[in-house]
Amino acid sequence: RFSIVSPWMKNGRVTEYIQENPHVEVIQLLAGVANGLLFLHSLQIVHRDLKPDNILISDEGSALLADFGLARLSEADPWLSSLHSNGGDAGGTTRWMAPELCPDDDMEPATKSTTETDIWALGC
């Protein structure tokens, strides 16, 4: 069984951090998240569950992406993507989900998660 261990982020999630630190430069935090997402996408990784609860703040005040439980390899490389055990379902949290990922009448997502759907979630 595979596990990821990361350092404890005593500053917690981004939403609470901003509420407790109203002086913080939100645009700087957002830029950090965007850069992290850009890096993931350069590795053909789609996060699939980008939301405030999955953005943690480091001791230095930097925004860090967390919770890669739904992440998968992009369709850019179908062979690598086929090795992932979670299949091709949309995944994610509905509030931050791109409209094309919302289930249709058959309860199936209209499309698969992509780097573009991660970017949609970043803007929510």
C-alpha positions as CSV (number, residue, x, y, z in Angstrom):
1,R,0.0,0.0,0.0
2,F,1.3,3.4,-1.0
3,S,1.3,6.4,1.4
4,I,2.5,10.0,1.2
5,V,3.9,11.6,4.3
6,S,4.3,15.4,4.4
7,P,5.3,17.9,7.0
8,W,2.7,19.3,9.4
9,M,1.3,22.7,8.2
10,K,0.6,24.5,11.5
11,N,-0.9,27.5,9.5
12,G,-3.7,25.1,8.2
13,R,-5.9,25.7,5.3
14,V,-5.9,28.8,3.1
15,T,-9.4,29.9,4.0
16,E,-8.7,30.0,7.8
17,Y,-5.3,31.5,7.2
18,I,-6.7,34.5,5.3
19,Q,-9.4,35.0,7.9
20,E,-6.8,35.1,10.7
21,N,-4.3,37.1,8.7
22,P,-6.3,39.8,6.9
23,H,-3.0,41.6,5.9
24,V,-1.8,38.6,3.8
25,E,-1.4,39.2,0.0
26,V,-4.1,36.9,-1.4
27,I,-2.8,37.4,-4.9
28,Q,0.6,36.1,-3.9
29,L,-1.0,32.9,-2.4
30,L,-3.0,32.5,-5.6
31,A,0.1,32.8,-7.7
32,G,1.8,30.1,-5.6
33,V,-1.2,27.8,-6.2
34,A,-1.1,28.5,-9.9
35,N,2.6,27.8,-10.1
36,G,2.1,24.5,-8.2
37,L,-0.6,23.6,-10.6
38,L,1.6,24.5,-13.6
39,F,4.3,22.2,-12.3
40,L,1.8,19.3,-11.8
41,H,0.5,19.8,-15.3
42,S,4.0,19.9,-16.7
43,L,4.3,16.4,-15.3
44,Q,1.0,15.4,-16.9
45,I,-0.7,15.2,-13.5
46,V,-4.3,16.3,-13.0
47,H,-5.1,17.1,-9.3
48,R,-8.9,16.6,-9.8
49,D,-9.9,18.0,-6.4
50,L,-8.5,21.5,-6.2
51,K,-10.4,23.5,-3.5
52,P,-9.6,25.7,-0.5
53,D,-9.5,22.7,1.9
54,N,-6.7,21.2,-0.3
55,I,-4.5,24.3,-0.1
56,L,-2.3,24.5,3.0
57,I,0.0,27.3,4.2
58,S,3.6,26.6,5.0
59,D,5.4,28.0,8.0
60,E,6.9,30.6,5.6
61,G,3.4,31.6,4.4
62,S,3.5,29.9,1.0
63,A,0.5,28.1,-0.4
64,L,1.0,24.4,-1.0
65,L,-1.2,21.9,-2.8
66,A,-2.4,18.9,-0.8
67,D,-4.6,15.8,-1.0
68,F,-3.5,14.0,-4.1
69,G,-5.9,11.1,-3.4
70,L,-7.9,11.8,-6.6
71,A,-4.9,12.9,-8.7
72,R,-4.2,11.0,-11.9
73,L,-2.0,11.1,-15.0
74,S,-3.3,13.2,-17.8
75,E,-4.8,11.8,-21.0
76,A,-1.9,13.4,-22.7
77,D,-0.2,10.0,-22.4
78,P,-3.0,7.3,-22.7
79,W,-0.6,4.5,-21.9
80,L,0.5,6.0,-18.6
81,S,-3.0,7.1,-17.8
82,S,-4.2,3.5,-18.2
83,L,-1.9,2.4,-15.4
84,H,-3.8,4.5,-12.9
85,S,-6.2,2.5,-10.7
86,N,-8.8,5.2,-10.3
87,G,-10.0,5.0,-13.9
88,G,-11.3,7.9,-15.9
89,D,-14.2,9.2,-13.7
90,A,-14.4,12.9,-13.1
91,G,-13.7,12.8,-9.3
92,G,-13.5,16.0,-7.3
93,T,-15.9,18.1,-5.2
94,T,-19.0,19.4,-6.9
95,R,-18.7,23.0,-5.7
96,W,-15.4,23.4,-7.5
97,M,-16.1,21.1,-10.4
98,A,-16.1,22.3,-14.0
99,P,-19.6,22.2,-15.6
100,E,-18.5,19.6,-18.1
101,L,-17.7,17.2,-15.3
102,C,-21.1,17.3,-13.7
103,P,-23.0,14.1,-14.1
104,D,-25.5,13.8,-16.8
105,D,-28.9,12.0,-16.6
106,D,-27.2,8.6,-16.5
107,M,-25.0,9.8,-13.5
108,E,-21.9,9.7,-15.7
109,P,-19.6,12.6,-16.0
110,A,-19.9,14.3,-19.4
111,T,-16.1,14.3,-19.8
112,K,-12.9,13.3,-17.9
113,S,-10.9,15.6,-15.7
114,T,-8.1,17.5,-17.6
115,T,-5.6,20.2,-16.9
116,E,-8.3,22.6,-18.0
117,T,-10.8,21.4,-15.4
118,D,-8.1,21.9,-12.7
119,I,-7.8,25.5,-14.0
120,W,-11.5,26.0,-13.7
121,A,-11.4,24.9,-10.1
122,L,-8.5,27.4,-9.4
123,G,-10.8,30.2,-10.6
124,C,-13.8,29.1,-8.4
